[in-house]
Amino acid sequence: MDVDARHLSGGNLATALRDSRARTLALVGDLTDAQWQPTRQLGINPIAWELAHIAWFAEFWILRGPHQRDGQGFAQARHPPRFAGPDAHFDSARLAHAQRWVENMPTRAELGVMLQGQLDACIDAIPGTHGGATVGTDSATAHPDPLYFHRLALFHEDMHGEAFCWMRAALGYPAPAGVAVPTIAESTLLSVPSGEVRVGYDAEDPGFAFDNECPAHTVRLQDFAVDSAPVSALDFARFVDSGGYDAPQFWPSVAGTWRARSHLVHPQRWRRNTHGAWEMRWFDQWLPLAPDTPAMHINAYEAQAFCLWAGRRLPSAAEWEHAARTLPGFRWGHSVWEWTADAFTPYPGFTPGPYREYSEPWMGGDHRELRGGAFATHARMHNPRYRNFFQPHRCDVFAGFRTVAG
């Protein structure tokens, strides 16, 4: 786990930006022209649009300031695009998901030129390096960290790299080179005493922090015991085999509505083979359900149902963070994202960052908080205070869960 990822600067930051770009291109570079034109579906973007958006985002925030908010609340940059534009096409806040599938997009060759030009210019602009200078800001986008937008662009591209992985899985494309089925160790229960704990980032903490991780605040936790590892596929299969999907008591309220509409009697990416054994979908293959793999592609309703069946519950986000930061035996990250019991809401005193579209629109709505990190998540993104968030019905992302007793 890269504990210094949020402190990258100078040449190390430039290297990380190049690394992220190389990963982005590798995740789509092996696809055929036909695979670049998938049938439209929810949860994924057109490949050309997503690549152009990555270039646009970095250029917009790093090179085109200062910024202001217009009367509709959209961020506007003083300087015009040099590489990726227009803003109306590649700003995800302005172009609806459905419209991304019908707009004319750059060709693969044009995207290559766009991405390289943007990357070189952004690296040249890293403050403290040769030719680099802090881009001007105003009150609408001011930030005390002169490296904030470079680091934001780095993590933004890392997130899209993972999105390309789950896109490949959703479309049944081959797994990316070097990606293997994650495994987990046998789980035990770890006891955590009650007490007041600090959650999130303090303003004086050095390095980068996402706006939704701030400000740090104190939470009172009661005694609890938490699984040392995520729930395994084998344990989840026991719930399925017991008829758990057909037991209404495990699917209360909106979970029951989802269950009735889905008509599922097992996880969406599971099936039985001709011998009755469970198999799981892994990109373009069906593999035997191995006992040391985490339950994966599980949505929040399914995770909650398992907990009710097992007499457990999902951890709160604060419990998860505290355990990850303090318990040596708490194994997390590099397997699956983990659902928590909490809706994605602002911390007390939350103030949106310059890129306010990242967190604020999704807070207090129908998004659920996840913690940890998946096998497809870059090591830079693994941080115990990082808050991921998705709608609870989503099972296309690499998500699982662990349970709590008490």
Secondary structure, 3 states (H helix, E strand, C coil): CCCCHHHCCHHHHHHHHHHHHHHHHHHHHCCCCCCCCCCCCCCCCCHHHHHHHHHHHHHHHHHCCCEEECCCCCEEECCCCCCCCCHHHHCCCCCCCHHHHCCCCCCHHHHHHHHHHHHHHHHHCCCCCCCCCCCCCCCCCCCCCCCHHHHHHHHHHHHHHHHHHHHHHHHCCCCCCCCCCCCCCCCCEEEECCEEEEECCCCCCCCCCCHHHCCCEEEEECCEEEECCCCEHHHHHHHHHCCHHHCHHHCCHHHHHHHHHHCCCCCCCEEECCCCCEEEEECCEEEECCCCCECCCCCHHHHHHHHHHHCCECCCHHHHHHHHHHCCCCCCCCECEEEEEEECCCCCCCCCCCCCCCCHHHCCCCCEEEEECECCCCHHHCCCCCCEEECCCCCCCCEECCCEEC
